[in-house]
Amino acid sequence: MTDLHDRIGAALAARFADREASIHVEEQIYQGFYTHADQRLLNQFQAGSWEDRLHILDGIQDERARLLGRRLIFLNRPDLLEPTMVETLTSAMRERWRSVDEDTSWTTFAKVEEQLAEIEAEGAMDAAGLAELRAYYDGLR
C-alpha cells in the first residue's frame, strides 16, 4: 500500500507542479500524504485531551498537520499555548479576516459586510439578529 500511496502522491504533485506553493495550509492539501506514523499520531490527536494533543503535535512530522493542530488548539484552548504563539496566531487570523483581495477563498470582513447587506435587503433576518451578527464580527476586528 505504501507504494500505491507514493505513486498517487507523485501523480498529484506532478499535477500541481506548475502551481506556486501556497503559504496557506488549507491550499497545501494535495502536496502529499501523511506518513503512517503521522496517521497514527493524528488518530491519537483526535481522541486525546487538549493537553495531550499539544504534546502529540511534537511528534508529528508533517508541517501541515502540525499547523492545523496548533490552530485547533488555539481556537479551542489558547491558554495551553505560549503567549507569543497566541499573538502570532491571532495576528495571522486578523490579517486574513482583513484581507481586501476579492479572490480569497476564505471569509473576510468585506465579504461578511456584503452578506449582511444581502440578508438585510432580503429581509431574511430581523434587526435584532442583524445587530447581534454585526456585533459579533465587530468583536473579531
C-alpha positions as CSV (number, residue, x, y, z in Angstrom):
1,M,0.0,0.0,0.0
2,T,2.9,2.4,0.7
3,D,4.0,2.0,-3.0
4,L,0.5,3.0,-4.1
5,H,0.5,6.0,-1.8
6,D,3.9,7.0,-3.1
7,R,2.7,6.8,-6.7
8,I,-0.5,8.7,-6.1
9,G,1.4,11.3,-4.2
10,A,3.9,11.7,-7.1
11,A,1.0,11.9,-9.6
12,L,-0.8,14.6,-7.5
13,A,2.5,16.5,-7.1
14,A,3.1,16.4,-10.8
15,R,-0.5,17.5,-11.5
16,F,0.0,20.6,-9.4
17,A,3.7,21.1,-10.2
18,D,3.1,24.2,-12.3
19,R,1.3,26.0,-9.5
20,E,3.2,28.1,-7.0
21,A,3.1,26.6,-3.5
22,S,0.6,28.4,-1.3
23,I,1.5,29.9,2.0
24,H,-1.9,28.9,3.3
25,V,-2.0,25.4,4.8
26,E,-5.6,24.8,3.6
27,E,-4.3,25.1,0.0
28,Q,-1.5,22.7,0.6
29,I,-3.7,19.6,1.0
30,Y,-2.5,17.9,-2.2
31,Q,1.2,18.2,-1.5
32,G,1.5,14.6,-0.4
33,F,0.2,12.1,2.1
34,Y,0.9,11.8,5.8
35,T,3.2,9.0,6.8
36,H,1.8,6.0,8.6
37,A,3.5,7.3,11.8
38,D,1.8,10.7,11.4
39,Q,-1.5,9.0,10.7
40,R,-1.3,7.0,14.0
41,L,-0.4,10.3,15.8
42,L,-3.3,12.1,14.2
43,N,-5.7,9.4,15.4
44,Q,-4.3,9.8,18.9
45,F,-4.7,13.6,18.5
46,Q,-8.4,13.2,17.6
47,A,-9.0,11.0,20.6
48,G,-6.8,12.9,23.1
49,S,-7.5,15.7,25.6
50,W,-6.5,19.2,24.6
51,E,-3.4,18.9,26.9
52,D,-2.5,15.6,25.3
53,R,-3.0,17.0,21.8
54,L,-0.4,19.7,22.4
55,H,2.2,17.0,23.2
56,I,1.2,14.8,20.3
57,L,1.9,17.6,17.9
58,D,5.5,17.5,18.9
59,G,5.8,14.0,17.3
60,I,4.1,14.8,14.0
61,Q,6.5,15.3,11.1
62,D,4.1,16.8,8.6
63,E,4.2,20.6,8.9
64,R,0.6,20.9,7.5
65,A,-0.7,18.7,10.3
66,R,1.2,20.5,13.0
67,L,-0.1,23.9,11.7
68,L,-3.7,22.7,11.6
69,G,-3.3,21.0,15.0
70,R,-1.9,24.2,16.6
71,R,-4.8,26.2,15.0
72,L,-7.3,23.8,16.6
73,I,-5.7,24.2,20.0
74,F,-5.6,28.0,19.5
75,L,-9.3,28.1,18.7
76,N,-10.4,25.8,21.5
77,R,-7.8,26.2,24.3
78,P,-5.4,29.1,23.6
79,D,-4.5,29.0,27.3
80,L,-2.4,25.9,26.6
81,L,-0.1,27.8,24.1
82,E,2.8,30.1,24.8
83,P,1.7,33.8,24.7
84,T,3.9,34.5,21.7
85,M,2.2,31.7,19.8
86,V,-1.2,33.1,20.7
87,E,-0.1,36.5,19.5
88,T,1.3,35.1,16.2
89,L,-1.9,33.1,15.5
90,T,-4.2,36.0,16.5
91,S,-2.3,38.3,14.2
92,A,-2.4,35.8,11.3
93,M,-6.1,35.3,11.7
94,R,-6.9,39.0,11.8
95,E,-4.7,39.6,8.7
96,R,-6.8,37.0,6.8
97,W,-10.1,38.5,8.0
98,R,-8.9,41.9,7.0
99,S,-7.8,40.9,3.5
100,V,-9.2,43.1,0.7
101,D,-8.3,40.6,-2.0
102,E,-11.7,39.7,-3.5
103,D,-10.4,36.4,-4.9
104,T,-9.8,34.8,-1.5
105,S,-11.5,31.5,-0.8
106,W,-12.0,32.4,2.9
107,T,-14.4,34.7,4.6
108,T,-13.2,38.3,5.1
109,F,-14.8,41.2,6.9
110,A,-15.6,42.7,3.5
111,K,-17.5,39.5,2.4
112,V,-19.3,39.4,5.7
113,E,-20.5,43.0,5.2
114,E,-21.8,42.1,1.7
115,Q,-23.6,39.1,3.1
116,L,-25.1,41.0,5.9
117,A,-26.3,43.7,3.5
118,E,-27.9,41.0,1.3
119,I,-29.6,39.4,4.4
120,E,-30.9,42.9,5.4
121,A,-32.1,43.7,1.8
122,E,-33.9,40.4,1.5
123,G,-35.5,40.8,5.0
124,A,-34.2,37.3,5.9
125,M,-33.4,38.4,9.5
126,D,-34.9,40.8,11.9
127,A,-33.0,43.9,13.0
128,A,-32.0,42.4,16.4
129,G,-30.5,39.4,14.7
130,L,-28.5,41.5,12.3
131,A,-27.3,43.7,15.1
132,E,-26.1,40.6,17.0
133,L,-24.2,39.3,14.0
134,R,-22.6,42.7,13.3
135,A,-21.6,43.0,17.0
136,Y,-20.0,39.5,16.8
137,Y,-18.0,40.4,13.7
138,D,-17.0,43.8,15.1
139,G,-15.7,42.0,18.2
140,L,-13.3,40.0,15.9
141,R,-11.8,43.1,14.4
